Structure formats: C-alpha cells, structure tokens
C-alpha cells in the first residue's frame, strides 16, 4: 500500500507514527481555530485595555488588568443599549409577521382548494427571484409617502411577507397525511383549529428552522435600515455599529466593546440553538 | 363557497405584502429608468425613454462597476469554498474534543457584516491595526487606502465572515459521504489524496455548486463591508455595482440612472437564481 511504504513496520514504530499523526492533526486544528478566532479575540482584548494602550507595540495580546467599564460606556453613552433594543423590536416583529403570513399561506396552498391557487403560489415563488436591490428605490419613496421615514414601521412592514417562508411551510404541510384533515373535519375542526391544533404542533422543527433563518436575516439587514433611519432612537444595531465606528474614534475601547455587545446576542443564539440553526441555514441546500 | 373564501383569506396577507413591496416597486423601478432625475428636487422628472438605459449600460463607469463586482466574486467565492472544505475535512475526524473545533469553525455565522467590518476596520488601521503591523506596514499606507489592495482586503474580510457558513454547508455534505465507500477505496489501495480527489470531492460537488451560486449572488449584493471599510474608495477602486447604485440614488439623488443600475443588478441575480433552480430541478448528483 502506498501510504504504508515509509516508517517502521514494528508495533512500536507503528504506534509512534499514529501518535505523531494525531499530534499533527491537533496542531492543524488548533492553528485553524486560531485563524478563525483571532479577529474576535483581538477585539475582546482591546475592549478590555485602557484606550491609550490600544495600538501599543509590541501589541498586548493578554489584558492583565482588564477594564470592564468600556462595556457600560458602550451600552449607555454609545447607545448600544438603544440600538440593541431597536434591533430586538424590529427583528421580533418581522419574524412574527413572516411566520403568520407564511404559515397561513402555506396552509392554504397545502390544504384548501380555491380558484387561481396555482397562480397565487407561482406569484409567491416569483418573489424569491426579486432581490431587495431591484425594489429599493420605489420602496424608499413609498415609505416616505406614508410618513414612515425614520420609524419602526419603515423597518418592519416592507418585510412582513416571505417567499421562502410560504414555500417551506407549503412543502412541510403537504407531508401531513390528508386522513388527519378528514378526521379533524368529522370532529368539527375548522381550518383555523386544524392548523393551530394539528398541523403546527406536527411541524415544530420547520417553524423553529424558519424562525431562526428569518431572525438572522432580519437582524443582519444593513442596506435598508441604513437608508430609512436617521436618528439613534430607531437605528438598528448594525447601523449603530457603523455610527459608532465613525464617531467614537477617540475612545477605541468603547468601539471594541460595542462591537462585542453587537455580536453577543447572535453568539448566544448560536450556542443555544446550534442544531436548529444548522438546519435553518442548510434548508435551502438540502430541500429540493 | 366558504372553502374558497378561507383559501383567499389565508393567502391574502402574504399576497398584499408582495404586491405592495415586491411587484409594484419592481415594475416601478424599470419605469423610473425611463426618466432622468430633475436638476433640483420638486421639479418634474424628464421622460427620455430607453436612451437612459443605453447610455448608462454602455458607459465605462458601468463596465468598471461590473468588473469590480466580478473581481470581488472571484476573490471571495473560490477561496472561501476551498477554505470551507479544508476546515470541514479537518473537523470530520474522530478525535477527542472535535466538537469544540466544530463550534469554533462555525462561529463566524454569528457575526454580521457590520460586526466583521468594524473588527477588520481596526485590524487594518494604518496606525493601530495589528494586521498592518504584522504585515510590516505600520504607519505606512493602509491596505484599505491602497488602490490595488483595497478590494482584496475587503474580500478577505468577507471570506472570514463567511467561513462559518461555508464550513456548516461542507460539513453537512461531508457527513453524508458513506463511510463504506471510502473504506472500499482504502481497501483497494487508494492513497488518502486519491480518495479525497476521486471519492470525496465528487460526492461534495452538489454542495460545492450550491455554495458557488449562493456565494456569487451574495457577492453581487455585498454592501455593508464596502460601506464601512472603503465607501467605494480609494478613487473608486472598490466601487462595485451595488455601491454605485446606492450612491447614485441616496447620495446624489440621481434616481433615474440608479434605477437602470437596479434593473441590471436584478437581471444578473435573476440569471444566477435560475441557474440555481435549474440545478435543483435536474439534481445531477454524483456526476464525474
């Protein structure tokens, strides 16, 4: 065998080779982990250093006397608290709205027969091909005409529908056996009670996966919130972070602390819902 | 009929949202391309027909925008996928503690574009940036201020931010590779590189294709990193199509030519999306 050509064939030589190979593998794993984590690590370290020590040479890579005050300053004086609150409001409202509209439409496409159903579904699918960039100018004008500029409705209402959501729920609901619908009908269930008491409980994983997908998409929005917000009272955390990086340069530790604060909620979410997150992120890849 | 009524009622919220914020603005964007923007606000726009389309699309500015967007895709997509596969292979071993490494490698999905960009904005800062220091450029011109290196630097930030997502995709595909297939190749005397090249890679090819399309679409839509790191500079060297669109529309009030750019971006993304749909229709798995 080509791979076994070199090295000793004695049991001791073979064991030594196995150990050596294992050490090499761990070294590679650790090195790559270092590359991936290094930017975040440096940011965290710099957040804990006194402002004037940031950028000192040789660089400080471990804060012996961490100063946690930068986080409090970032949260209050640099408005991260307000930005995070705004993002939470916008994201939760958007996800809730998308869940409601998508579950309802997905249910109708899976369980209710009505004229022009095929056309209606095709229209929902067609939205998947229209990116934000193709609609942004008229939507900006619409929002202005409605008097919503620099307000929460401007950040939420344009996104209450989700083509992917409609599609995912329709696919999932079609997997519910039709006999269940017949049985539920005999028990006097209307569509609404069948949906809430049978269909949704059966499809909790899909709801979770889509919910997380929608959450991440909404939380990470950048271009739209940038153009429709103007003051800190409605700015989302992504735009707030941009604001922080251009205005707070005399307090670098605060910028770094703010960056960590901005990333923290999603990190927590990642660790709490790792499995659902992976399923949500790969939903587009594995579903046909 | 009551049944049909319920169906319409259920799909109505989604369809109304799509009508107002997707279909109407899509048509309106194409329509706005027929008008040049007035020299001052509140003056009527001037109808010029298709001439604005042809003049914008034939301009050297548009060609340069497009080329920079293509370059950005070429810098980010192949490198990102190679890195994602490397990490997925590395983390696909049966070793103690491997779960920690898997979590670390997927961790950058928790960073938004704004977080990643602000982190690297400081790492690349000419005075205090660690990366600048390690590259021996301390005090000299920053990478982001260099006409030849700004776009590659923005690309590196993007690759780093996407590592987690690509890793998750490639890991999911890798775990679906049947062990006995690799075992059979091993028994047949195939070297580990041969097994990787002729068994693993072909089995990963569907996911690689998916990642290429998704990465290319995301590459054309990449906005936040440009906005935070370079604002299209220095000297337009990072002025990609979408950033030009943003500046024309929301900084220069040039809605007419911005609409043309919007339509062109829409067509590009539409072709890419169709490529993706076509692929999932055919599902040519395990080719090669």
Interface residues (C-beta under 8 A of the other chain):
Chain A: X1 X2 X3 X22 X25 X26 X28 X29 X32 X33 X36 X37 X39 X40 X42 X43 X46 X54 X55 X57 X59 X100 X101 X102 X104 X105 X107 X108 X109 X112 X113 X114 X115 X117 X120 X123 X124 X127 X128 X129 X130 X131 X132 X133 X134 X135 X136 X137 X138 X139 X140 X142 X157 X158 X159 X160 X161 X162 X163 X166 X191 X216 X219 X220 X222 X223 X226 X227 X237 X238 X239 X241 X242 X244 X245 X252 X255 X256 X259 X262 X263 X266 X267 X269 X270 X271 X274 X277 X278 X281 X282 X284 X285 X286 X288
Chain B: X3 X4 X6 X7 X8 X10 X11 X13 X14 X15 X16 X17 X18 X20 X21 X22 X23 X24 X25 X26 X28 X29 X32 X86 X87 X90 X91 X93 X95 X98 X101 X103 X104 X105 X106 X107 X108 X109 X110 X111 X112 X113 X114 X115 X116 X118 X119 X120 X121 X122 X123 X125 X127 X128 X129 X130 X133 X138 X160 X163 X164 X165 X168 X169 X172 X189 X191 X192 X207 X210 X214 X221 X223 X224 X227 X228 X242 X245 X246 X249 X250 X255 X258 X259 X262 X263 X265 X266 X269 X270 X273 X274 X280 X283
